[in-house]
Amino acid sequence: MSILDCAAFGWRLGNEAGPTDVRRLDDRMMPVAGGDGMTMAAATKHKHLTLVSPEAQGDISETLWRRLRWEAEEACAKSPMLAPLFLDSIINQPSFESAMFHRIAARLKNDVISQPLILQAFHRASSHEPAIAQGLQADITAVYDRDPACERLIEPFLYFKGFHAIQAHRLTHWLWENGERDFALYLQSRSSEVFQTDIHPAARIGKGILLDHATGLVVGETAVIEDDVSLLQGVTLGGTGKEAGDRHPKVRKGVMIGAGAKILGNIEIGACARIAAGSVVLNPVAPRTTVAGVPAKAVKVAPSCDTSRSADEILSEMSYAAFDYTI
């Protein structure tokens, strides 16, 4: 099935802002919009996503939207049996944010709460809180940048439950903060059922979050996750069971938390710290420090905060540090 054949399903093939051509950049196929010269390029050998224009930084949402629609067109041509998914979720949607809200609502809907009702809540929340759309844009870029398994934006957009779980939390958090607590708790419960994560609606989460694999993540009510944090499956940000009130971890910017790590209590994980897989952290962790073990102990202190590496590179380094500690 060609791209033109996909038009028979009823979607608009043209790009209203101008013609789209495709250019090979850094061995990856990237779209280049003809209307305003906006490009999206993989700027380094590590596949980091850079949103640029020839003269100045452009509109990120529009740039992501161009790229996503281009990928959907290509995917539709290659996998015509999934055409309804591409059409309904992306190609027939009016904008990047609307498409994302539609996709999350489609996954969360059930007999109790309809897709239009969830969509209405998303649009209501985003109109009052611009950080929801900003977080969405930063999160999908973070997944593309830091997850070596992610080759296209369409992959987290349509399929990655960790990315979806974070976007669902952005809605439940807004509902919680604005007094709609039963709605927030119901959607959180539904999100937990669908995405296998348990994030309390009151938890505060920044932007640029990578939640890889996602299954088994637990984030407590008073937890804080700042910008540019990466978490793998099975992570717990929990309490010790001996505290009340503010009782959960505070994870600062740029932290990486390995699979199965448990961080317990109202403790601070300093900026750019690394928590090795399977560690149990009961005490604060200084910035740029790698900890490993049960209970976790410091095994390395980095000279600087390097956020340019992929998750695989960081995890490989952490595994060696943890292995040395065990020996």
C-alpha positions as CSV (number, residue, x, y, z in Angstrom):
1,M,0.0,0.0,0.0
2,S,1.5,3.4,-1.0
3,I,1.0,6.7,0.8
4,L,-1.4,7.7,-1.9
5,D,-3.4,4.5,-1.3
6,C,-3.7,5.5,2.4
7,A,-5.7,8.5,1.2
8,A,-8.5,6.2,0.4
9,F,-9.1,5.9,4.1
10,G,-10.1,9.5,4.2
11,W,-7.1,11.4,5.6
12,R,-5.6,14.6,4.3
13,L,-2.3,14.0,2.6
14,G,-1.3,17.6,2.1
15,N,0.7,19.7,4.5
16,E,-1.1,23.0,5.0
17,A,2.1,24.8,6.0
18,G,3.9,23.9,2.8
19,P,5.3,20.8,1.0
20,T,7.3,18.3,2.9
21,D,10.3,16.6,1.5
22,V,12.6,14.0,3.2
23,R,16.3,14.4,3.7
24,R,18.8,11.9,5.1
25,L,20.6,13.3,8.1
26,D,23.0,11.3,10.2
27,D,21.9,8.1,8.6
28,R,18.3,8.7,9.7
29,M,15.4,9.8,7.5
30,M,14.1,13.2,8.7
31,P,11.4,15.5,7.4
32,V,12.1,19.1,6.3
33,A,9.1,21.4,6.1
34,G,9.0,23.5,3.0
35,G,6.8,26.3,4.4
36,D,9.0,27.9,7.0
37,G,12.3,26.1,6.6
38,M,11.9,24.3,9.9
39,T,14.0,21.2,10.2
40,M,14.4,18.4,12.7
41,A,17.8,16.7,12.8
42,A,19.7,14.1,14.8
43,A,22.4,16.5,15.7
44,T,25.0,14.1,17.2
45,K,26.2,10.6,16.8
46,H,24.2,9.8,20.0
47,K,20.9,10.5,18.3
48,H,20.0,13.6,20.3
49,L,17.0,15.4,19.0
50,T,17.5,19.0,18.1
51,L,14.7,21.3,17.2
52,V,16.1,24.1,15.0
53,S,15.3,26.6,12.3
54,P,17.7,28.3,10.0
55,E,17.6,31.6,11.9
56,A,16.2,30.9,15.3
57,Q,14.5,28.4,17.6
58,G,11.0,27.7,16.1
59,D,7.8,26.5,17.6
60,I,8.6,23.1,19.1
61,S,5.0,21.8,19.1
62,E,4.6,22.5,15.4
63,T,8.0,20.9,14.6
64,L,7.2,17.8,16.6
65,W,3.8,17.7,14.9
66,R,5.3,17.8,11.4
67,R,7.7,15.0,12.2
68,L,5.0,12.9,13.8
69,R,2.6,13.3,10.9
70,W,5.4,12.4,8.4
71,E,6.2,9.2,10.4
72,A,2.5,8.3,10.5
73,E,2.2,8.7,6.8
74,E,5.2,6.4,6.3
75,A,4.0,3.9,8.8
76,C,0.5,3.8,7.2
77,A,2.1,3.0,3.8
78,K,4.2,0.2,5.3
79,S,1.6,-1.3,7.7
80,P,-1.8,-0.7,6.0
81,M,-3.5,-3.1,8.5
82,L,-2.9,-0.5,11.2
83,A,-4.2,2.4,9.1
84,P,-7.2,3.1,11.5
85,L,-4.7,3.5,14.3
86,F,-2.6,6.0,12.4
87,L,-5.6,7.9,11.1
88,D,-7.5,8.1,14.3
89,S,-4.6,8.8,16.6
90,I,-2.5,11.2,14.5
91,I,-3.3,12.0,10.9
92,N,-6.9,13.1,11.4
93,Q,-6.0,15.1,14.6
94,P,-5.6,18.9,14.5
95,S,-2.5,19.3,16.6
96,F,0.3,17.5,18.4
97,E,-1.3,18.1,21.9
98,S,-4.8,17.2,20.7
99,A,-3.4,14.0,19.2
100,M,-1.6,13.0,22.4
101,F,-4.7,13.7,24.6
102,H,-6.7,11.6,22.1
103,R,-4.3,8.7,22.4
104,I,-4.2,8.7,26.2
105,A,-7.9,9.0,26.4
106,A,-8.3,6.1,24.0
107,R,-6.2,3.9,26.3
108,L,-7.9,4.9,29.5
109,K,-11.5,4.8,28.5
110,N,-13.8,2.1,29.8
111,D,-17.5,1.5,30.6
112,V,-17.5,4.0,33.5
113,I,-15.6,6.9,31.9
114,S,-15.8,7.7,28.2
115,Q,-13.1,8.9,25.8
116,P,-14.8,12.3,25.2
117,L,-15.0,12.9,28.9
118,I,-11.3,12.2,29.4
119,L,-10.5,14.3,26.3
120,Q,-12.5,17.2,27.7
121,A,-10.6,17.0,31.0
122,F,-7.3,17.1,29.2
123,H,-8.2,20.1,27.2
124,R,-9.6,21.9,30.3
125,A,-6.4,21.2,32.2
126,S,-4.1,22.2,29.4
127,S,-6.0,25.5,28.8
128,H,-5.4,26.4,32.5
129,E,-1.9,24.9,32.9
130,P,0.5,25.4,29.9
131,A,3.1,23.2,31.7
132,I,1.1,20.2,30.7
133,A,1.8,20.7,27.0
134,Q,5.3,21.8,27.7
135,G,5.9,18.6,29.7
136,L,4.5,16.5,26.9
137,Q,6.9,18.0,24.4
138,A,9.9,17.7,26.7
139,D,9.0,14.1,27.6
140,I,8.7,12.7,24.1
141,T,12.0,14.5,23.2
142,A,13.6,12.9,26.3
143,V,12.4,9.4,25.3
144,Y,13.8,9.9,21.7
145,D,17.1,11.2,23.0
146,R,17.8,8.9,25.9
147,D,16.1,5.6,25.0
148,P,18.3,3.7,22.6
149,A,15.4,1.5,21.6
150,C,13.4,4.5,20.3
151,E,14.0,5.1,16.6
152,R,11.0,7.3,15.8
153,L,8.7,9.7,17.7
154,I,5.7,7.7,16.7
155,E,6.9,4.8,18.9
156,P,6.5,6.5,22.4
157,F,3.5,8.4,21.0
158,L,1.5,5.3,20.1
159,Y,3.0,2.4,22.1
160,F,5.3,3.2,25.1
161,K,3.3,2.8,28.2
162,G,5.9,4.6,30.4
163,F,5.4,7.8,28.3
164,H,1.7,7.4,28.4
165,A,1.7,6.9,32.2
166,I,3.5,10.2,32.7
167,Q,1.1,12.1,30.5
168,A,-1.9,10.5,32.3
169,H,-0.3,11.6,35.6
170,R,0.0,15.2,34.4
171,L,-3.8,15.2,34.0
172,T,-4.5,13.5,37.4
173,H,-2.1,15.9,39.2
174,W,-4.0,18.9,37.8
175,L,-7.3,17.4,38.8
176,W,-6.0,16.7,42.3
177,E,-4.6,20.2,42.7
178,N,-7.9,21.7,41.5
179,G,-10.2,19.9,43.9
180,E,-11.4,17.1,41.6
181,R,-9.9,14.4,43.8
182,D,-12.4,11.6,43.1
183,F,-11.9,12.1,39.3
184,A,-8.2,12.2,39.8
185,L,-8.1,9.0,41.9
186,Y,-10.4,7.1,39.5
187,L,-8.1,8.1,36.5
188,Q,-5.1,7.2,38.5
189,S,-6.5,3.8,39.3
190,R,-7.4,3.3,35.7
191,S,-3.9,4.3,34.6
192,S,-2.4,1.9,37.1
193,E,-4.5,-0.9,35.6
194,V,-3.6,0.0,32.0
195,F,0.0,1.0,32.3
196,Q,1.1,-1.1,35.4
197,T,2.4,2.0,37.2
198,D,1.2,3.5,40.5
199,I,1.8,7.2,40.7
200,H,-0.2,9.1,43.3
201,P,-1.9,12.1,41.8
202,A,-0.3,14.5,44.4
203,A,3.2,13.6,43.4
204,R,5.1,16.4,41.6
205,I,6.8,15.5,38.4
206,G,8.9,17.8,36.2
207,K,9.5,17.7,32.5
208,G,11.9,15.7,30.3
209,I,11.1,12.5,32.0
210,L,12.1,9.1,30.7
211,L,10.1,6.2,32.2
212,D,11.6,3.1,30.5
213,H,9.5,-0.1,30.5
214,A,7.5,1.3,33.4
215,T,6.0,-1.9,34.8
216,G,6.0,-1.8,38.6
217,L,6.8,1.9,39.1
218,V,5.5,3.2,42.5
219,V,5.6,6.9,43.3
220,G,4.3,8.1,46.7
221,E,2.1,11.0,47.5
222,T,4.7,13.5,48.7
223,A,7.4,12.4,46.2
224,V,9.1,15.0,43.9
225,I,10.8,14.2,40.6
226,E,12.5,17.1,39.0
227,D,13.4,17.7,35.3
228,D,15.4,15.3,33.1
229,V,15.1,12.3,35.4
230,S,15.3,8.7,34.0
231,L,13.6,5.8,35.7
232,L,13.5,2.1,34.8
233,Q,10.9,-0.6,35.7
234,G,10.3,-1.6,39.2
235,V,11.5,1.6,40.9
236,T,9.8,2.6,44.2
237,L,9.8,6.1,45.6
238,G,8.2,5.2,48.8
239,G,7.9,5.7,52.5
240,T,9.5,3.8,55.3
241,G,6.2,3.1,57.1
242,K,7.4,5.1,60.1
243,E,6.7,8.6,58.9
244,A,3.6,10.8,58.4
245,G,3.2,14.0,56.3
246,D,6.1,14.6,54.0
247,R,7.5,11.1,53.8
248,H,8.7,10.4,50.2
249,P,11.9,11.0,48.3
250,K,12.9,14.2,46.5
251,V,14.7,13.3,43.2
252,R,16.6,16.2,41.8
253,K,17.4,17.1,38.2
254,G,19.2,14.7,35.9
255,V,19.1,11.6,38.2
256,M,19.1,8.1,36.8
257,I,17.5,5.3,38.7
258,G,18.1,1.7,37.7
259,A,15.6,-1.1,37.5
260,G,14.2,-2.4,40.7
261,A,15.8,0.3,42.9
262,K,13.9,1.2,46.1
263,I,14.3,4.7,47.5
264,L,12.6,5.0,50.9
265,G,11.8,8.0,53.1
266,N,11.9,11.7,52.9
267,I,15.5,11.8,51.6
268,E,17.1,13.9,48.8
269,I,18.7,12.3,45.7
270,G,21.1,15.0,44.5
271,A,21.3,16.3,41.0
272,C,22.8,13.9,38.4
273,A,23.1,11.1,41.0
274,R,23.0,7.5,39.8
275,I,21.1,4.7,41.6
276,A,22.3,1.2,40.5
277,A,19.7,-1.5,39.7
278,G,18.4,-3.3,42.7
279,S,19.7,-0.9,45.3
280,V,17.9,0.0,48.5
281,V,18.5,3.7,49.3
282,L,17.7,4.8,52.9
283,N,20.0,7.8,53.2
284,P,20.4,11.0,51.1
285,V,22.6,10.8,48.0
286,A,25.0,13.6,47.2
287,P,24.9,15.2,43.7
288,R,26.8,13.3,40.9
289,T,27.2,10.3,43.2
290,T,26.6,6.7,42.1
291,V,25.3,4.4,44.8
292,A,24.8,0.6,44.8
293,G,24.0,-2.2,47.1
294,V,21.6,-3.1,50.0
295,P,21.7,-0.8,51.7
296,A,23.2,1.5,49.1
297,K,26.6,3.0,49.5
298,A,28.6,5.5,47.4
299,V,30.8,3.8,44.8
300,K,31.7,6.8,42.6
301,V,31.5,10.5,42.3
302,A,31.4,12.1,38.8
303,P,33.4,15.3,38.2
304,S,30.5,16.9,36.4
305,C,26.9,16.5,35.5
306,D,26.8,14.9,32.0
307,T,23.2,14.7,30.7
308,S,24.2,14.1,27.1
309,R,24.6,10.3,27.3
310,S,22.0,7.8,26.5
311,A,20.4,5.6,29.1
312,D,22.3,2.6,27.9
313,E,25.7,4.3,28.3
314,I,24.8,5.4,31.9
315,L,23.5,2.0,32.9
316,S,26.5,0.3,31.5
317,E,28.8,2.5,33.6
318,M,26.6,2.0,36.7
319,S,26.7,-1.8,36.3
320,Y,30.5,-1.8,36.4
321,A,30.5,0.4,39.4
322,A,28.0,-1.8,41.2
323,F,30.0,-4.9,40.2
324,D,33.2,-3.4,41.6
325,Y,31.4,-2.6,44.8
326,T,30.1,-6.1,45.2
327,I,33.5,-7.6,44.7
